[in-house]
Amino acid sequence: MKEVRCRTFSHWPHQKALSRTQMISAGFFYCNVGDRVICLYCNLICQQWTPDTDDPEKVHQTLSSLCPYVLFILKTRQTSTALILNDSSNNRVLTSNLLRFNEIAQASAFHRVYVEISKRQSSFNSWPQGDLPSNPLIEHVRWSPFCLYAKQLCDDELYRKIQESKRIHQERLGTNQIERNGNFSNDHRMNNSQLMIPDENTLSQFVAARLDLPISQSLLNRNFKLSVIKRCWEDQLRLKQNDFATDCDLLIACIILQKQINHINGRQENIIVPNIKMKMIHETEQFSSSSFTSTSNESLSSNSANAYNIIESKSTIAMIDNQLKTETKASSTMDLASSNLCILCLTEDKCLACIPCGHLATCVPCGRSLRTCPICRREIEAFVRIYI
């Protein structure tokens, strides 16, 4: 889905100030109209972005806080746990000088019997000798791009290259399929493989040929109107002068256009201008805060004379209570700190030291939910596992 989202931004107008990377990261799809973008999860439509001022992720979170993408991607990103530096599960180093059967074993799918590397290796004792036609890890990542085990073994750069190679191969297959459906395209391609469309009459012929493709017919069966499918093909060929990279790209284009039709519904006010909307929200919050403060001050001033004696007597009691609580908390913290039990669950042994403060405070399960040290409240950058 992210790859399709990236391809919708191939003609994004803001190349420097508001990069398409920011928009993609924020979960938006480009609508091929000015700088209009849409979130397909919450139907938020925004345009007229202000360069160097608007933050797409902040806008998305503020204007649509219950959006599934915001809840499960953006907010998860912000609350991701710190890594355990010396834990083998975080090690992404891939050794390249292993034997061929070791390479097969590392790229194999997960199975209870073969969790341990040694057992996977022994399963290949009878593996025939000789060179393999392709690299098993590359084939694993190519055909199972969402496999977490394969992604863990593969560094980010190699993963990107493998997926890019797969995308190019699929584009070639798609192009060949279209050319087999009609030789009309062959006479109208430029040297860079883009379609040469000199006039609207040629464009109409291209679109008519593509409406006969199986994917277009399939979308008609999925209750997309012919006018929507036709408009998507026209925009794609007119703006990008090339076919959709995959069938999924055409499907997403139809969904984007259909959602715009449904949610804008001819009313310009249904399109959000981020700078104006965020300013209105900020002013509303400030007004609410000032109103609450002034109301509180009036209430306090009117009741202060009557409450003075009560507060004075209670302050003495509160001071004694706070002193007792502080002493109790300090003594309990010292007891927990000196104990070998996790100070959160009080059942497992401590085994994670916080970096950079160095406090040994929690077990592994409890540590994964922490962002600050439970002893000194300093932000945790990472953990080191301690073996006692």
N, C-alpha and C positions, 0 to 999 in steps of 0.2 A: 504493500500500500504506500509506503514511504517513497519508493521508486516512482510510482505513478504520480504521487504528489509533486515530486521534484520535476518531472517532465512537464507538468502543467505550467511551471514557471520558466519555461525556455525563452519566453519573450517578455519577461517581467521588466517594466519600464525603469524602476529604481535599481540601478546596478551597483551604486556606491553607498548612498546614504542609508537606504532601507534595503539591505541585501535579501535576496530570495532565501538565503540560508536561515535568516531570522524568521521569515514567514513559514518556511517548512517546519522549522523547529517548534513554532507556536501551534502547528496543526492546521494551518490554512491551506486551501486549494485556490489556485488562480482562476479567475472567471473569464479571462481574455477580453475584459472591458476596462480600459484605463488601468487603475491600480486596485480594482475591486477584488476582494478575496472572500471566501466562504468557508466555514467549518461544516463539514457534512454530518457531524455528530450532534451539534446543537443548533444548526441553521443560522448562526451569527454571520451577518453580511456586513463588511466594512469597506469603505473606500475613502479617497482623499486623505491619505496618510501624510503626516507632517514629518519630513526628514529630520533626523538628529533629535527629535523630541518624543515621538511615539515609540513605545516598546511593545511589539506584537504579543509577546508572552504575557506581559502585565495587563494589556488590554483584554486579551482573551480570558484571563483569570478573573478580572474585575467585572466584566460585562456578562460573563456566563460561568459563574462559579460552580454550577452543578453539571457542566458539560462532562461527559465521560472521558474525553481526552484530557481535560484539565485535571480531573480527579485522579486518573490512573496513569497519566504520563507526566504532565508538568509538575504536579504536587509530589509525585513519587520521586521525581528528579531532585527536588529540593530537600527531601527527607531521607535520601539514600544513606545507608549506614556506612560507617568507617570500615576500612579493610583491616584484616588481621595480617600483618606484614609477613610473619613467618609461618603462615598456614599454607599448606601445599595446595589447597583448593583455589587459592588466588594466583597460583603460579602459571603464567601463560607462555613460558619459555618452551619452544619446540625444538628438540634436538634433531638435526638434519642428517647426521651420519649413522642412523640406525639401519639395521638389516631390513630387507624388503618385507619379511614376514612380521617384523616389529611394526613397520609402517602400517600394514594391514590391520594388525591388532589394535593400534591406537585409534584408527579411524572406524572401528567397528561399532555397531549400534549397542546400546545399553541392554544388558541382560543380567538377571540376578546371578546366574552361574558364572558369568564372566566379568564381574565387577573388578577383580584384581587383574592388573596388567599381566602378571606371570601366568595366570590361567588362560588368558587370551593367547599369549605367546605359545603355550603348550598345545593349544588347539590347532596350531599351524605346523606341527611337527612333520606332517606328511604333505605339506604344501609343495607343489612342483617347483623346481628351480628354474630360473630364467627371468628375463626382464618383463615387466608388466607393460601393457599398452598405454597406461596412464597412471597418474599419481592417485592413490586411494583417498588421501585426504582432500585433494582438489575435487574429486568426483563426489565425495560425501558432502562438501560444502556447496557444490554446484546444484545437486539434486535435492538436498535437504537444507535450504538456506536458513531455516528457523531452528535447526537443531542446536541447542545450547552447548552440547558437548563438542560438536565440530567447531563452533565459533570460539570456544574456550581454547582449543588447540591452535587455532588459526589467528595470526595477528591481524589487526584492522586493515592494513594496507593490502595484504594478500586476499583477505575476504572481499574487499572492494574490487580488486582486479578480477577475481573469479566471477563475481556477480555482473561486472561490466561486460566481461567476455560472453557470459550467458545472454545478457540483454542484446548485445550486438548480433549474436547468432540467431536469436529469436526474431530480431528485426529483419534479418536477411531472409529467414524462412517466410515471414509475413509478406515481405516485398515480393518474393518469388510466387507466393500464392496469388497475390493480386495481379501480377503480370500474367500468370497462367489463365486468369479469368478474362483477360482481354489484352491484346497487344497495343491498345491505344496508348498506354502509359509509356511504352518504350520510346515512342517518337517525341515525347515531351519531357524528357529528363535532361537536366543539365549535368555538367561534369562532376559536381559534388553530390550526385544522386538525388538532389531535390527535383521536384516536379516543376516543369516550366509551364506556367499558366498565364499566357499573354492577355487573355480577355475573359469576360464573364461567360461567353458561350463555351469556351474550353472548360471553364470551371464547372458549368452545368453538366457537361458530358462526363467529366471525372466523377462528380457526385452521383449521377445516375448509374454509372457502372458500379459504384461502391454500395449503393442501396440494394443491389442484387446479391451482395456477399452474404454468406450464412450468418455472420455475426449480426448484420443489420436485420435480417429476418428473425433471428433469435430475440433481438430487442423488441421487435414488434409483438412477438408472442408474449413478452414480459410486460405488456401494456404501456410501452413507451409510444408516444404518438409519432407518426411518420414525420411531422413537421419538426419535432425535436431532434430526431436522428439526422434528418437532412441538414438542419442548422448546424449541428455539431460537425458534420463532414465539411460543410462550407467554411466554417470558421477555421478548422484544422488546415484545410488545403489553401485557403486564402492567406492566413497569417503565417503558417509554418511551412507551406509548400511541400508537405510530405504527409505520408499516411500515419495513422496511429501506430505506435511501437508495438502494442499488443491489443488484444480484444478487450482486456481490462481497462485500457486507457479510454477506449470509446465508451465503455459502460460508465466510467466515472464522469466523462464529459457530459453524457446524457443526464446523469444524476445531478450534476452541478447546474446544468441549464434548467432542468425541471424544478429543482428547489428554488432557484431564483424566480421563476415564474410564479410558483406557489406562494412564496413568502414575501416577495416585493409587492405582487398583486397590483401593479400600477401606481403604488404609493411611494414616493421618493423618501418619505420620512421613515420607511422601514429599512432603509440603508443607513447604517451607523457611520458617522464621521468621528473617528476615535478621539481626536483632539478636543472637539466640542463636547462629546459625551463624557469624557474623563474629567473635563473642567467642571461640568455641571455636577457630577458626582462629588468632586472635591469640595465645591462650594456648598452643596447640601450637607455634607458631613461637618464642615466648619460651622455652618449655621446651627445645626443640631447641637453641636458641642458647646457653642457660645450660649444658646438658649438654655441648655441644661445647667451650665455654670451660673448664669444670672439667676435662674430660678432657685438654685441651691443656695446662692449667697443671700437672697431675700429671705428664704425660709430660715436660714441659720441666724441671720441678724434679728429676726422677730422672736426667735425662741432662745437666743443666747442668754438673755437676762434671767429667764426662768430656769434654764438648764445649768447655769454656772455652778451652783452649789452641788447639784447631782454629779456633774462631771468632775468637780474637785475631789469629791469623796470617792468616786469610782476610779480616778486616776491613781490614787494610792493603792487600791486593791489590785488594779491592772499591773502596776509596777512590780508588786510582790509576785503576782502570777507569772509575769514575763520572766522575772529573775529565776523563779523555780523551774519554768519550762526550759529556759536556756541551759541551766545547770543539768537538768535531766537529759536534754538532747545532746549536750556535749559529752556527758558520761556514757550515753548509749552509743554515740558515734565512735567514741574511743574504744568501747567494748567491741563494736562491730569491726572497727579497723584492726584491732589486735587479733580478732578471731580469724580463722581460715575460711569461714563460710561467706558466700556471696551476700553482700549487704542489701541486696534487693529481694531475692527469693528465700534467703536463709536456709537453703537446703543443699545446694551444690557448692563445691569448693571454688574459691577464687582462682582464676587462671588467666585473666586478661589484665595487662598493665596498660593504662591510658598513655598516649603520646600526645603532647610533650610533657605533661605534668608528672607522669611516672607512677601514679597511684594504682596499686593492685586492689581492685574493688569488687569485680563481678565475675560470674561464670560466662561461658560463651553465649548461651541463649539469651541471657539478660543483656549482655553487652551489645548485641545486634540492634537493640532498640534505643541505644543511647546516642545523644549528640554532645552532651556535656558530662564532665566527670562528676559522679555523685558525691564526691568528697569535697573537692575545691570549686566545682562549678565551672571549670575552665573548658573551653571548647576542645573536643576530641578530634585530632587529625587522623589518627590511626590507632591500632592496638598491637601489642606484642604479646604472644601467648607464652605464659610462664609454666614450666613443668616442674612441679615440686615432688 
